[in-house]
């Protein structure tokens, strides 16, 4: 439900122009109008609220008083440096993440973009070291038993190095990370495959900007999808499936230089 405060609305039309699904229309009096029968088409993106400089729009119970003013953004050079200097971390300090950093990261999850503004993403954050150790041991036992059958070595000869590490008891899945975040989506979400990757990509850069290290774990995704007991420990809502996993913590390594990748194929038209 979108409500327009006609006492403050100046009829500039900004909300009409920015409504992607056109549920706002211009009324006979020139004020924006919202029909109740169009309520199911509203994406609740709150663009109408955000673009109104007068604070005249209330979108689904959220109005001017419940929002915050826009703040200055990092300049382009700083953002480019963050992208260039972001590294996958596999060495961690035995130190807890500061509470203020943790709160900042968790609070940011509400702003992660999703396809069709479908905000049914579910995040499982594991901060407890004992719980992380439980996941590590559970996966390690399964993998070591599988490697002993010699079947993986035959089917996946390119991954022989990983098989050797698994046999030694090395943590090739969670990389001894102190924390992880798992993004899950409902099986009927319109963009169920893309949404977890998009959300944790934002989380990844934000974590690195706050002095943390991160590492994507495709092996963990396969482990959660393949091991019911492991997946059950995540306590996912009914009908949800694991999308992707990001490991994070305070890094125990500092890089002095930025690697120079080979140029990618780029076609500017």
N, C-alpha and C positions, 0 to 999 in steps of 0.2 A: 504494500500500500504506500503510495507516494502522496504526501500532503503538501500543498503550497500555501504559505502564509501570505495572503494578498496584501497585508498591511506593510510588509517589507519588500515584496517582489516588485521589481522595476520593469518587468516585462521585456527584458533584454533578449530573451530567446536562447540564451546559452545552454540551458538544460535541454531544450528541445533539439538543438543541433547535435548535442553530444550523446543523446540516447540512442544506442546502437540498435535496439529492438523496437524503437518508435512507439513505446507505450505512453509517452507524453505527447500530447497534441495541443495545438493552440486553440483556446476556447473563443467563443464569440466576443468575450470581453477583452481578449488579448492576453489573458493569463494562461499559463500552462495548465492543462487539464489531464486528469488521470481517471480512466474508466475501470471500475471494479472488475469487469469481465476480462480485462487485459492483465490482471494480476498474475496469472500463471505464466505469462510471457516475460515478466520482469526478471532480469538476471541478478538483481540485488547487488549490482556492481558499485552502486552509490556514486556513479559519475555525475548524476544530476546534482547530488548534494555537494560533491567536491568542487564542481565548476561554478557553483553559485557564490558570488562574492558578497551577496547580501545576507546569506544565511537563512534564506526563505524556504528551503526545501528540507523536508523530513522524509527519509526513505526507510520504510519498514521499521519504524520506531527509533531510528537513529537521526538525530538532528544536529544543529550547529554546536550545541553545548557538549555533545558526546564526542566530538572530533577535535583534532589538533590542527594548528596552522602548519603550512608547509615550511620546511627548514632548508637551509642551504645544503646543497649536495657537494660531494667531493668533486674537485675539478677533473677534467678529462685526463690530465697527465697522471694524477694519483690513481685513477681507476685503471688506466693502461698499465701502470707499474704493478698494481695488484694482480692483474691478469698474467703479466709476464713472469712475475716472481712467485706465483703460486706453485708449490711443489707437493708431490705425494710424500707423506711422512710415514716412516716405519720405525723410527726411534723415538721413544717417549720418556719424559721425565716422570719420576715417581712423586708427583705433586698434584694436589687437587686443583681443579679449575676454580678460579675466584668466583664467589657468589654473584658479584655484579655482572661478570661476563656471562655466567650461566643464565642469569635472569634475562639479560639482553638477547641472548640467542633463542631462548624458549619463547619469549614474548614476540619475537620476529616471525614465528611460524604462522601466525594469523594472517600475515600479509603475503604469504607465498602465492604467486599467481597459478591459476589452474584453468584448464580448458572449460569453456562455457561457464566460468565462475562457479564450478561445482566444488564447493568447499567441504567435501566429506572426507578429505585426506585424514589419515590417522597416523600419528607419530609415536613411536615407542623409543624413549630415551633411556639408555642404561648407563647410569653413573656409578652404581655400586660395584666396587671391584670384585667382591665375592660373586656377584651375579655374572659379571663378565668372565670370571674364571670358570663358572659353571658351564657357560656356553662353550668356552674353549675346550674343557675336558670332554663334554658330550660329543662335540664334533670330532675331536682328536681320536677318541675311542672308535668311532664309526669308520673314520678314514683309515686308521691303522689296520683295522680288521679287513677292510676292502683291499688295501695294498698287499696284504699277506696272501690274498687269493691270486695275485699276479695278473688278474684280469685288466686292471687299469693300465698296466705297463704295456700290455698287448694292444689294447684298443686306442690308447693315447700315447704313442711313443714320444711325441714332441714334449710331453709334460713329465718326462722321466726325472728331471731335476726336482720337480715338486714331489714326486713319489719318494725320492730319496730323503727329502726334508721331512715328509710325513712319517716315514719309517723311523727317523731319528727323534720324533716327537716334537719337531718344530711347529710353531703355530703359523701355518701358511694361510689360514682363513681370516683370523682376527688380528694377526700381526702384533700380538701382545698389547694392543691399544687399550687404554684405560676406560674409554667411553665409546658408545656407538649410538647412532640414530637410525631407526628403521622406518621407512615411509611405506604405508600401505593404502590401498584404495578399494572401494567396493567393486565387485566384479561387474556391476552394471554402470559404472561411471563412464561418461562419454569419452574421456581421454585417460582411461585407467593406466595405460602403459606409459604415457608421456608425463603425467602429473607428478609422480614421485621423483623422476629424474630432474624435472624443472625445479621442484621445490628444494631438493637437496643440493642442486647446483647453486642456488642463492645462499643456502645455509653454509655451503662449502666456502664461498668467498667471504661471507660475513665472519665465519669462524677464523679464517686466516687473517682478516683485517683486525681481529681482536687478539692476535698473538698466538693462536692455536694452530696445530697441524692437523691435516685431514688425509684420509686415504679411502678411496672407493674400494668396496669389496664385492666383486661379482661372485666369488666363491661363497661368500656368506649368503647371498641371495639364493644360490642353488642349494645350499645346506638347509635353509629355512623352508624352501619349497619341497625338498625331498625328504626331510625328517619331521614327521608329525609331532614327535615329542618336543623337539626344539621349537617348532612353530607354536605349539600349545603354550610354551613358556612366555611367549610374547603377549598373550591374552588379547588377541585381536578381536574386534567386534565381529559378530556373525556376518558372513558374506564377504569378508575382506580378504585380500591376498597381498603378500609381500611384493613390493615394487622394486625397491633398491635399498642399499645399506651403505652408510658412510661412517667410518671410524674416525675418532678425533681425540685430542688431548693436548697437553703441553709438549711441544717438540723438544727432543734432546739433541738436536742438530741445528746448526746455523750455516746457511749458504752464503758465500762471499761473492759469487758471480751468478749472472743470469745465463742459462744455457741458450744456445742459438739454434733453433730448429730450422730444418729445411723449409723453404717457402712452399705453401700449399698451392694447389691449382685454384686460381681465382679468375672468374669471368665477370667483368663489370660491363653491363649492357646499358 
